[in-house]
Amino acid sequence: MKIRSHPVVCREAIELMSDYLDGSLSRRDTRRLEEHLAICPPCRTYLAQMRLVISVSGSVSPDDLSPEALDDLVEVFRRYRDEPESS
């Protein structure tokens, strides 16, 4: 008997993307995430944005950012963290 895994929802996809990008995601979760990405344009866009941020973040240090920019980044992360889960 084959155990079927549940489909990935957007919130879970976002949580899996860092491990996906660094190659540490399990094969099962990689397959589940890729299946979700195949049908979810917003998550594909989010993944593309993550790749872009990673590619440029090596050239930006915290000292390069204004205090306002740092505050804005912290606020974005706080809003994301406090968002209720949804499917």
MMTF fields as JSON, N, C-alpha, C and O atoms, coordinates in Angstrom:
{
  "mmtfVersion": "1.0.0",
  "mmtfProducer": "UNKNOWN",
  "numBonds": 347,
  "numAtoms": 348,
  "numGroups": 87,
  "numChains": 1,
  "numModels": 1,
  "chainsPerModel": [1],
  "groupsPerChain": [87],
  "chainIdList": ["A"],
  "bondAtomList": [4, 2, 8, 6, 12, 10, 16, 14, 20, 18, 24, 22, 28, 26, 32, 30, 36, 34, 40, 38, 44, 42, 48, 46, 52, 50, 56, 54, 60, 58, 64, 62, 68, 66, 72, 70, 76, 74, 80, 78, 84, 82, 88, 86, 92, 90, 96, 94, 100, 98, 104, 102, 108, 106, 112, 110, 116, 114, 120, 118, 124, 122, 128, 126, 132, 130, 136, 134, 140, 138, 144, 142, 148, 146, 152, 150, 156, 154, 160, 158, 164, 162, 168, 166, 172, 170, 176, 174, 180, 178, 184, 182, 188, 186, 192, 190, 196, 194, 200, 198, 204, 202, 208, 206, 212, 210, 216, 214, 220, 218, 224, 222, 228, 226, 232, 230, 236, 234, 240, 238, 244, 242, 248, 246, 252, 250, 256, 254, 260, 258, 264, 262, 268, 266, 272, 270, 276, 274, 280, 278, 284, 282, 288, 286, 292, 290, 296, 294, 300, 298, 304, 302, 308, 306, 312, 310, 316, 314, 320, 318, 324, 322, 328, 326, 332, 330, 336, 334, 340, 338, 344, 342],
  "bondOrderList": [1, 1, 1, 1, 1, 1, 1, 1, 1, 1, 1, 1, 1, 1, 1, 1, 1, 1, 1, 1, 1, 1, 1, 1, 1, 1, 1, 1, 1, 1, 1, 1, 1, 1, 1, 1, 1, 1, 1, 1, 1, 1, 1, 1, 1, 1, 1, 1, 1, 1, 1, 1, 1, 1, 1, 1, 1, 1, 1, 1, 1, 1, 1, 1, 1, 1, 1, 1, 1, 1, 1, 1, 1, 1, 1, 1, 1, 1, 1, 1, 1, 1, 1, 1, 1, 1],
  "groupList": [{"groupName": "MET", "atomNameList": ["N", "CA", "C", "O"], "elementList": ["N", "C", "C", "O"], "formalChargeList": [0, 0, 0, 0], "bondAtomList": [1, 0, 2, 1, 3, 2], "bondOrderList": [1, 1, 2], "singleLetterCode": "M", "chemCompType": "L-PEPTIDE LINKING"}, {"groupName": "LYS", "atomNameList": ["N", "CA", "C", "O"], "elementList": ["N", "C", "C", "O"], "formalChargeList": [0, 0, 0, 0], "bondAtomList": [1, 0, 2, 1, 3, 2], "bondOrderList": [1, 1, 2], "singleLetterCode": "K", "chemCompType": "L-PEPTIDE LINKING"}, {"groupName": "ILE", "atomNameList": ["N", "CA", "C", "O"], "elementList": ["N", "C", "C", "O"], "formalChargeList": [0, 0, 0, 0], "bondAtomList": [1, 0, 2, 1, 3, 2], "bondOrderList": [1, 1, 2], "singleLetterCode": "I", "chemCompType": "L-PEPTIDE LINKING"}, {"groupName": "ARG", "atomNameList": ["N", "CA", "C", "O"], "elementList": ["N", "C", "C", "O"], "formalChargeList": [0, 0, 0, 0], "bondAtomList": [1, 0, 2, 1, 3, 2], "bondOrderList": [1, 1, 2], "singleLetterCode": "R", "chemCompType": "L-PEPTIDE LINKING"}, {"groupName": "SER", "atomNameList": ["N", "CA", "C", "O"], "elementList": ["N", "C", "C", "O"], "formalChargeList": [0, 0, 0, 0], "bondAtomList": [1, 0, 2, 1, 3, 2], "bondOrderList": [1, 1, 2], "singleLetterCode": "S", "chemCompType": "L-PEPTIDE LINKING"}, {"groupName": "HIS", "atomNameList": ["N", "CA", "C", "O"], "elementList": ["N", "C", "C", "O"], "formalChargeList": [0, 0, 0, 0], "bondAtomList": [1, 0, 2, 1, 3, 2], "bondOrderList": [1, 1, 2], "singleLetterCode": "H", "chemCompType": "L-PEPTIDE LINKING"}, {"groupName": "PRO", "atomNameList": ["N", "CA", "C", "O"], "elementList": ["N", "C", "C", "O"], "formalChargeList": [0, 0, 0, 0], "bondAtomList": [1, 0, 2, 1, 3, 2], "bondOrderList": [1, 1, 2], "singleLetterCode": "P", "chemCompType": "L-PEPTIDE LINKING"}, {"groupName": "VAL", "atomNameList": ["N", "CA", "C", "O"], "elementList": ["N", "C", "C", "O"], "formalChargeList": [0, 0, 0, 0], "bondAtomList": [1, 0, 2, 1, 3, 2], "bondOrderList": [1, 1, 2], "singleLetterCode": "V", "chemCompType": "L-PEPTIDE LINKING"}, {"groupName": "CYS", "atomNameList": ["N", "CA", "C", "O"], "elementList": ["N", "C", "C", "O"], "formalChargeList": [0, 0, 0, 0], "bondAtomList": [1, 0, 2, 1, 3, 2], "bondOrderList": [1, 1, 2], "singleLetterCode": "C", "chemCompType": "L-PEPTIDE LINKING"}, {"groupName": "GLU", "atomNameList": ["N", "CA", "C", "O"], "elementList": ["N", "C", "C", "O"], "formalChargeList": [0, 0, 0, 0], "bondAtomList": [1, 0, 2, 1, 3, 2], "bondOrderList": [1, 1, 2], "singleLetterCode": "E", "chemCompType": "L-PEPTIDE LINKING"}, {"groupName": "ALA", "atomNameList": ["N", "CA", "C", "O"], "elementList": ["N", "C", "C", "O"], "formalChargeList": [0, 0, 0, 0], "bondAtomList": [1, 0, 2, 1, 3, 2], "bondOrderList": [1, 1, 2], "singleLetterCode": "A", "chemCompType": "L-PEPTIDE LINKING"}, {"groupName": "LEU", "atomNameList": ["N", "CA", "C", "O"], "elementList": ["N", "C", "C", "O"], "formalChargeList": [0, 0, 0, 0], "bondAtomList": [1, 0, 2, 1, 3, 2], "bondOrderList": [1, 1, 2], "singleLetterCode": "L", "chemCompType": "L-PEPTIDE LINKING"}, {"groupName": "ASP", "atomNameList": ["N", "CA", "C", "O"], "elementList": ["N", "C", "C", "O"], "formalChargeList": [0, 0, 0, 0], "bondAtomList": [1, 0, 2, 1, 3, 2], "bondOrderList": [1, 1, 2], "singleLetterCode": "D", "chemCompType": "L-PEPTIDE LINKING"}, {"groupName": "TYR", "atomNameList": ["N", "CA", "C", "O"], "elementList": ["N", "C", "C", "O"], "formalChargeList": [0, 0, 0, 0], "bondAtomList": [1, 0, 2, 1, 3, 2], "bondOrderList": [1, 1, 2], "singleLetterCode": "Y", "chemCompType": "L-PEPTIDE LINKING"}, {"groupName": "GLY", "atomNameList": ["N", "CA", "C", "O"], "elementList": ["N", "C", "C", "O"], "formalChargeList": [0, 0, 0, 0], "bondAtomList": [1, 0, 2, 1, 3, 2], "bondOrderList": [1, 1, 2], "singleLetterCode": "G", "chemCompType": "PEPTIDE LINKING"}, {"groupName": "THR", "atomNameList": ["N", "CA", "C", "O"], "elementList": ["N", "C", "C", "O"], "formalChargeList": [0, 0, 0, 0], "bondAtomList": [1, 0, 2, 1, 3, 2], "bondOrderList": [1, 1, 2], "singleLetterCode": "T", "chemCompType": "L-PEPTIDE LINKING"}, {"groupName": "GLN", "atomNameList": ["N", "CA", "C", "O"], "elementList": ["N", "C", "C", "O"], "formalChargeList": [0, 0, 0, 0], "bondAtomList": [1, 0, 2, 1, 3, 2], "bondOrderList": [1, 1, 2], "singleLetterCode": "Q", "chemCompType": "L-PEPTIDE LINKING"}, {"groupName": "PHE", "atomNameList": ["N", "CA", "C", "O"], "elementList": ["N", "C", "C", "O"], "formalChargeList": [0, 0, 0, 0], "bondAtomList": [1, 0, 2, 1, 3, 2], "bondOrderList": [1, 1, 2], "singleLetterCode": "F", "chemCompType": "L-PEPTIDE LINKING"}],
  "groupTypeList": [0, 1, 2, 3, 4, 5, 6, 7, 7, 8, 3, 9, 10, 2, 9, 11, 0, 4, 12, 13, 11, 12, 14, 4, 11, 4, 3, 3, 12, 15, 3, 3, 11, 9, 9, 5, 11, 10, 2, 8, 6, 6, 8, 3, 15, 13, 11, 10, 16, 0, 3, 11, 7, 2, 4, 7, 4, 14, 4, 7, 4, 6, 12, 12, 11, 4, 6, 9, 10, 11, 12, 12, 11, 7, 9, 7, 17, 3, 3, 13, 3, 12, 9, 6, 9, 4, 4],
  "groupIdList": [1, 2, 3, 4, 5, 6, 7, 8, 9, 10, 11, 12, 13, 14, 15, 16, 17, 18, 19, 20, 21, 22, 23, 24, 25, 26, 27, 28, 29, 30, 31, 32, 33, 34, 35, 36, 37, 38, 39, 40, 41, 42, 43, 44, 45, 46, 47, 48, 49, 50, 51, 52, 53, 54, 55, 56, 57, 58, 59, 60, 61, 62, 63, 64, 65, 66, 67, 68, 69, 70, 71, 72, 73, 74, 75, 76, 77, 78, 79, 80, 81, 82, 83, 84, 85, 86, 87],
  "secStructList": [7, 7, 7, 7, 7, 7, 7, 7, 7, 2, 2, 2, 2, 2, 2, 2, 2, 2, 2, 2, 2, 6, 6, 7, 1, 7, 2, 2, 2, 2, 2, 2, 2, 2, 2, 2, 2, 2, 2, 7, 2, 2, 2, 2, 2, 2, 2, 2, 2, 2, 2, 2, 2, 2, 2, 2, 2, 6, 6, 7, 7, 4, 4, 4, 1, 7, 2, 2, 2, 2, 2, 2, 2, 2, 2, 2, 2, 2, 2, 2, 2, 2, 1, 7, 7, 7, 7],
  "xCoordList": [0.838, 0.0, 0.891, 1.819, 0.608, 1.371, 0.698, -0.508, 1.486, 0.961, 1.01, 2.061, -0.128, -0.198, 0.066, -0.442, 0.857, 1.132, 0.128, -0.386, -0.138, -1.088, -0.451, 0.767, -1.269, -0.719, -0.221, -0.69, 0.713, 1.28, 0.344, -0.15, 0.105, -0.618, 0.425, 1.587, 0.018, 0.972, 1.813, 3.026, 1.208, 1.962, 3.072, 4.2, 2.757, 3.763, 4.825, 6.009, 4.412, 5.371, 6.408, 7.604, 5.953, 6.874, 7.842, 9.027, 7.327, 8.185, 9.226, 10.304, 8.911, 9.829, 10.876, 11.887, 10.653, 11.499, 12.959, 13.829, 13.262, 14.672, 15.431, 16.523, 14.844, 15.488, 15.569, 16.544, 14.551, 14.554, 15.721, 16.439, 15.9, 16.959, 18.357, 19.289, 18.513, 19.851, 20.051, 21.087, 19.059, 19.211, 19.071, 19.476, 18.509, 18.397, 16.99, 16.723, 16.11, 14.745, 14.726, 15.446, 13.92, 13.816, 13.264, 12.632, 13.513, 12.986, 11.468, 10.881, 10.843, 9.38, 8.869, 7.962, 9.448, 8.997, 9.379, 8.652, 10.511, 10.885, 9.83, 9.405, 9.41, 8.383, 7.078, 6.439, 6.682, 5.439, 5.505, 4.548, 6.631, 6.777, 6.754, 6.082, 7.475, 7.506, 6.134, 5.781, 5.353, 3.981, 3.148, 2.359, 3.325, 2.601, 3.045, 2.213, 4.352, 4.863, 4.345, 4.155, 4.118, 3.63, 2.231, 1.852, 1.468, 0.084, -0.169, -1.299, 0.867, 0.653, 1.569, 2.697, 1.096, 1.918, 2.407, 3.558, 1.59, 2.124, 3.319, 4.261, 3.29, 4.426, 5.647, 6.779, 5.431, 6.571, 7.195, 8.419, 6.363, 6.868, 7.644, 8.717, 7.106, 7.783, 9.148, 10.134, 9.206, 10.476, 11.467, 12.648, 11.003, 11.886, 12.406, 13.57, 11.55, 11.978, 13.011, 13.981, 12.804, 13.792, 15.145, 16.184, 15.119, 16.382, 17.075, 18.295, 16.307, 16.868, 17.462, 18.566, 16.737, 17.236, 18.532, 19.48, 18.576, 19.787, 20.949, 22.075, 20.674, 21.767, 22.335, 23.525, 21.507, 22.017, 22.394, 23.127, 21.901, 22.138, 23.598, 24.024, 24.362, 25.781, 26.524, 27.617, 25.936, 26.604, 26.087, 26.531, 25.153, 24.599, 24.877, 24.56, 25.465, 25.688, 24.698, 24.146, 24.467, 23.546, 23.948, 23.092, 25.238, 25.695, 25.291, 25.255, 24.985, 24.571, 23.122, 22.71, 22.354, 20.937, 20.717, 21.38, 19.783, 19.422, 18.644, 18.095, 18.593, 17.778, 16.312, 15.655, 15.81, 14.422, 14.233, 13.225, 15.197, 15.108, 15.154, 14.406, 16.016, 16.072, 14.751, 14.257, 14.179, 12.881, 11.797, 10.958, 11.814, 10.834, 10.958, 9.951, 12.185, 12.396, 11.891, 11.23, 12.199, 11.73, 10.206, 9.613, 9.576, 8.11, 7.515, 6.515, 8.102, 7.617, 7.699, 6.746, 8.815, 8.963, 7.973, 7.42, 7.749, 6.782, 5.367, 4.633, 4.985, 3.643, 3.5, 2.466, 4.527, 4.465, 4.332, 3.501, 5.149, 5.142, 3.779, 3.32, 3.136, 1.872, 0.647, -0.475, 0.849, -0.27, -0.928, -0.232, -2.26, -2.916, -2.681, -2.582, -2.594, -2.404, -3.67, -4.78, -3.485, -4.624, -4.217, -3.03, -5.188, -4.914, -4.804, -4.576],
  "yCoordList": [-1.171, 0.0, 1.245, 1.352, 2.163, 3.405, 4.489, 4.712, 5.155, 6.256, 7.524, 7.906, 8.158, 9.386, 10.575, 10.643, 11.495, 12.691, 13.78, 13.822, 14.641, 15.728, 16.788, 16.971, 17.476, 18.531, 19.71, 19.944, 20.421, 21.591, 22.782, 23.002, 23.543, 24.811, 25.926, 25.701, 27.108, 28.211, 28.498, 28.68, 28.542, 28.851, 27.819, 28.18, 26.546, 25.496, 25.613, 25.408, 25.939, 26.097, 27.152, 26.953, 28.261, 29.339, 28.864, 29.197, 28.08, 27.568, 26.572, 26.445, 25.869, 24.87, 25.469, 24.826, 26.669, 27.214, 27.407, 27.173, 27.815, 27.999, 26.685, 26.622, 25.629, 24.318, 23.835, 23.191, 24.143, 23.774, 24.444, 23.802, 25.725, 26.47, 26.032, 26.084, 25.603, 25.164, 23.661, 23.126, 22.977, 21.56, 20.616, 19.457, 21.08, 20.211, 19.647, 18.998, 19.891, 19.382, 17.904, 17.498, 17.109, 15.685, 15.527, 16.434, 14.372, 14.123, 14.22, 14.777, 13.67, 13.698, 15.138, 15.497, 15.961, 17.351, 18.16, 19.073, 17.833, 18.495, 18.231, 19.146, 16.974, 16.614, 17.341, 17.883, 17.352, 18.02, 19.513, 20.087, 20.141, 21.576, 21.846, 22.774, 21.054, 21.268, 21.063, 21.758, 20.117, 19.938, 21.191, 21.629, 21.749, 22.975, 24.135, 24.886, 24.275, 25.367, 25.276, 26.297, 24.058, 23.872, 24.453, 24.793, 24.565, 25.048, 26.377, 26.864, 26.968, 28.178, 29.321, 29.431, 30.169, 31.297, 32.213, 32.645, 32.531, 33.398, 32.783, 33.496, 31.487, 30.848, 30.786, 30.897, 30.613, 30.659, 32.047, 32.182, 33.071, 34.445, 34.651, 35.253, 34.156, 34.285, 33.599, 34.146, 32.41, 31.685, 32.466, 32.548, 33.034, 33.843, 35.058, 35.435, 35.662, 36.805, 36.382, 37.1, 35.22, 34.718, 34.513, 34.874, 33.931, 33.712, 35.042, 35.15, 36.04, 37.361, 37.98, 38.522, 37.898, 38.44, 37.747, 38.402, 36.44, 35.688, 36.123, 36.266, 36.331, 36.685, 38.074, 38.303, 39.0, 40.35, 40.576, 41.514, 39.73, 39.981, 39.84, 40.421, 39.095, 38.976, 40.276, 40.465, 41.177, 42.446, 43.587, 44.726, 43.291, 44.313, 43.917, 42.807, 44.828, 44.573, 45.409, 46.376, 45.056, 45.861, 47.332, 48.209, 47.598, 48.994, 49.77, 51.0, 49.044, 49.695, 50.187, 51.007, 49.687, 50.03, 51.17, 51.262, 52.021, 53.101, 52.504, 51.408, 53.212, 52.727, 52.52, 51.603, 53.371, 53.237, 51.948, 51.26, 51.619, 50.388, 49.167, 48.211, 49.193, 48.086, 47.951, 46.84, 49.069, 49.041, 48.467, 47.686, 48.852, 48.334, 46.823, 46.115, 46.328, 44.883, 44.137, 43.106, 44.654, 44.023, 44.0, 42.998, 45.075, 45.141, 44.117, 43.478, 43.951, 42.955, 41.56, 40.787, 41.233, 39.909, 39.709, 38.62, 40.73, 40.613, 40.383, 39.557, 41.101, 40.905, 39.496, 38.859, 38.999, 37.64, 36.638, 35.731, 36.812, 35.888, 35.868, 34.811, 37.011, 37.122, 36.835, 36.824, 36.602, 36.29, 34.991, 34.024, 34.943, 33.658, 32.686, 33.086, 31.412, 30.403, 30.288, 30.381, 30.082, 29.873, 28.897, 28.69, 28.308, 27.335, 28.01, 27.35],
  "zCoordList": [0.0, 0.0, 0.0, 0.802, -0.886, -0.997, -0.17, -0.278, 0.654, 1.455, 0.613, 0.098, 0.485, -0.303, 0.612, 1.731, 0.122, 0.907, 0.544, -0.574, 1.487, 1.255, 0.358, 0.374, -0.413, -1.271, -0.432, 0.682, -0.979, -0.317, -0.525, -1.631, 0.532, 0.417, 0.389, 0.728, -0.007, -0.203, 1.037, 0.927, 2.184, 3.416, 3.632, 3.969, 3.441, 3.599, 2.514, 2.781, 1.291, 0.195, 0.546, 0.33, 1.082, 1.458, 2.532, 2.503, 3.485, 4.551, 4.028, 4.608, 2.94, 2.382, 1.444, 1.161, 0.966, -0.101, 0.277, -0.562, 1.478, 1.857, 1.774, 1.209, 2.344, 2.267, 0.822, 0.433, 0.03, -1.387, -2.107, -2.874, -1.857, -2.54, -2.119, -2.922, -0.873, -0.468, -0.626, -0.232, -1.202, -1.527, -0.349, -0.443, 0.758, 1.929, 2.138, 3.149, 1.197, 1.291, 0.9, -0.012, 1.573, 1.236, -0.182, -0.723, -0.763, -2.115, -2.137, -3.065, -1.104, -1.03, -0.989, -1.74, -0.117, -0.023, -1.257, -1.648, -1.872, -3.128, -4.192, -4.897, -4.303, -5.288, -4.978, -5.879, -3.709, -3.318, -3.619, -4.139, -3.292, -3.559, -5.059, -5.508, -5.831, -7.281, -7.908, -8.861, -7.385, -7.877, -7.579, -8.415, -6.409, -6.054, -6.946, -7.456, -7.131, -7.963, -9.395, -10.055, -9.872, -11.24, -11.437, -12.557, -10.355, -10.486, -9.775, -9.767, -9.181, -8.376, -8.826, -8.346, -9.739, -10.189, -9.06, -9.11, -8.041, -6.977, -6.244, -5.896, -6.01, -5.332, -6.25, -5.779, -7.548, -8.481, -8.459, -8.481, -8.417, -8.336, -7.045, -7.052, -5.939, -4.645, -4.687, -4.193, -5.271, -5.382, -6.24, -5.901, -7.334, -8.188, -7.419, -7.56, -6.612, -5.802, -4.764, -4.518, -4.158, -3.194, -3.865, -3.313, -5.059, -5.782, -6.07, -5.942, -6.452, -6.726, -5.46, -5.489, -4.37, -3.101, -2.701, -2.267, -2.845, -2.506, -3.384, -2.909, -4.661, -5.576, -5.297, -5.51, -4.825, -4.56, -3.101, -2.787, -2.216, -0.789, -0.4, 0.599, -1.151, -0.847, -1.054, -0.52, -1.828, -2.101, -1.229, -1.373, -0.324, 0.555, 2.003, 2.428, 2.739, 4.165, 4.966, 4.442, 6.218, 7.03, 7.092, 7.205, 7.018, 7.047, 5.796, 5.81, 4.702, 3.462, 3.522, 2.701, 4.49, 4.583, 5.567, 6.6, 5.224, 6.149, 7.325, 7.212, 8.439, 9.566, 9.17, 9.662, 8.286, 7.83, 7.036, 7.2, 6.177, 5.389, 6.301, 6.096, 7.296, 8.253, 9.0, 9.191, 9.419, 10.103, 9.196, 9.645, 7.925, 6.967, 6.817, 6.788, 6.721, 6.593, 7.822, 7.702, 8.982, 10.219, 10.252, 10.652, 9.842, 9.83, 8.865, 9.191, 7.704, 6.738, 7.336, 7.238, 7.949, 8.553, 9.702, 9.857, 10.492, 11.591, 11.069, 11.611, 10.03, 9.453, 8.914, 9.115, 8.23, 7.701, 8.848, 8.799, 9.868, 11.001, 11.68, 12.114, 11.774, 12.493, 11.633, 12.14, 10.331, 9.44, 9.857, 10.168, 9.873, 10.163, 9.014, 7.854, 9.355, 8.314, 7.495, 8.019, 6.184, 5.294, 4.22, 3.968, 3.598, 2.532, 1.209, 0.196]
}
